[in-house]
Amino acid sequence: MDGPLVPYGEGYVLLACRHGRQCGWFVFTMPVDDRTACDGGRSIGFPKYVADRVELEETDGAWLGRVAHEGREAMRVAFTPRSSSAAVGRDLSPGPARCAQPPRRPL
């Protein structure tokens, strides 16, 4: 890595997945806006790339995340929580109790 770690923008897309009875998360992509952060993450296996811009903004309780890469919008995610207090203390992990069962196949 070339320099010290400084504040940088980062986004990620995680996919909930399962292998047999084990549930977990698959890291699909991780855009960052800093070369040092990218190199550090890639050195330990994260699928990072340097984007032109990584932004997150909040307006009236709604959140909008955007990533620009190679001069175009590569990712946009919008989220409006139902209640700001609804998620406080709530377990959002994909642990065994939260792992959905696969659809049953007809015999």
N, C-alpha and C positions, 0 to 999 in steps of 0.2 A: 504494500500500500504506500502511496506517495506522501500523504500528509496527515495531519491530525484530524480526528473526527469532529465535525462541526454540525450544528443543526441542519437537517436536510428534510426534504419532503419524500414520503414513501407511501405507496399504496400496495394492496395485495388482493388477490382473489383466491379464496380457499374453497375447495369442494368437499362437502361431507361425503365420506366413503366408508366402505366396509370390505374387509377381506375375511371370509369365513364368519366367525362370531366377533371379530375384533373391529370396532368402529374407530374412526379417526378423521383426520383432515389431510387433504392433498393440496400442497401449495402449487397453484397453477401458474401464477405470474406475480412479480414484485417490481413494479416500476419505481425508480428512485431518481432524484434530480442531482445526484452528487456521485462523481466517479469513484471516490474513495469508499463510499458506502456500498457502491455496486461491487467493486473489487473484493471488499471484505466479505460481503454476503456470498458472492460466487465461490470464494475460496473454501467455504464450508457447505457448499451444495445448494444454496438458494438460487432460484431462477430469476435473478435480478437483471435489469437492463437500465441504462441511463435514458430517461425520457427528457423531452424539451421542458416539460412543466408538469408538476404534480400539485393539485390544488384541492383544498377542502374548505367549504364555506357554509355557514349556518345563517339562515334567514327565517325569522319568525318560527323557530322550532323545527324547521325542515333542513336537512343536510344535503349538500350536493358535492360529490367528489368528481374531479375530472383529471384525465391524463392526456397530454399531448405528446406525440412521438412522430418524428420525421415530418413535422409541419402539419399534422392532422390530428383530430381528436381520436384517440385510440381506445379510451374507456370513459364511461360516464355512469355514475351510480347515484341515484336519488333515494333518500330515506326520510320518512316522516314518522317518528315514533307515535304510538297511540297515546302514551302518557309518559312524561318525563320521569315519573316515579315508578312506573310499571316494571322496569328492568332492574331497579336497585335491589341487590341481594339475590337476584334470580340466577340459578345455575344454567348457563347456556352451553355447557360442555356437552360433547357427543358421547358421554359415558354410556355404559351398558343399559341403563334404564331409559335412555333417550334414543337409543339406536333403533331405527325402524326395521321391521322384519321385511325380508324380500317378498315380492308377490309369490303366491303359491302357483305352481305350474300344474296344469291339468295332467292327469295320469294318462 
